[in-house]
Amino acid sequence: LYRNRTAQSSHTNMGKVHGSLSRAGKVRSQTPKVDKKEKPRSKLGRAKKRIQYRRRFMNVVAGPGGKVMGPNKLAMQQKRAGIEPTAP
């Protein structure tokens, strides 16, 4: 019974999944070119580890129930920017 099913299902019966390759790269070619900005040099080595430690362990914001919030939580971002966190 199972052998017949596998024998019948051929590659031509399967559905198309991702569209044709003629449209590949369409969005990237339509996107306007934006020049890169000059950025200040990022910290390296010991200085970077120091910043990471302060961000992860010293500036911890406790949420409801004493849970530690993740770095993308709005209150955490506001505290890091020096803004008083707003209540949700």
Sequence and secondary structure as in RCSB ss.txt:
>XXXX:A:sequence
LYRNRTAQSSHTNMGKVHGSLSRAGKVRSQTPKVDKKEKPRSKLGRAKKRIQYRRRFMNVVAGPGGKVMGPNKLA
MQQKRAGIEPTAP
>XXXX:A:secstr
 HHHHHHH  GGGS   S  GGGTTHHHHHS             THHHHHHHHIIIIIS  B GGG B  TTSHH
HHHHHHT      
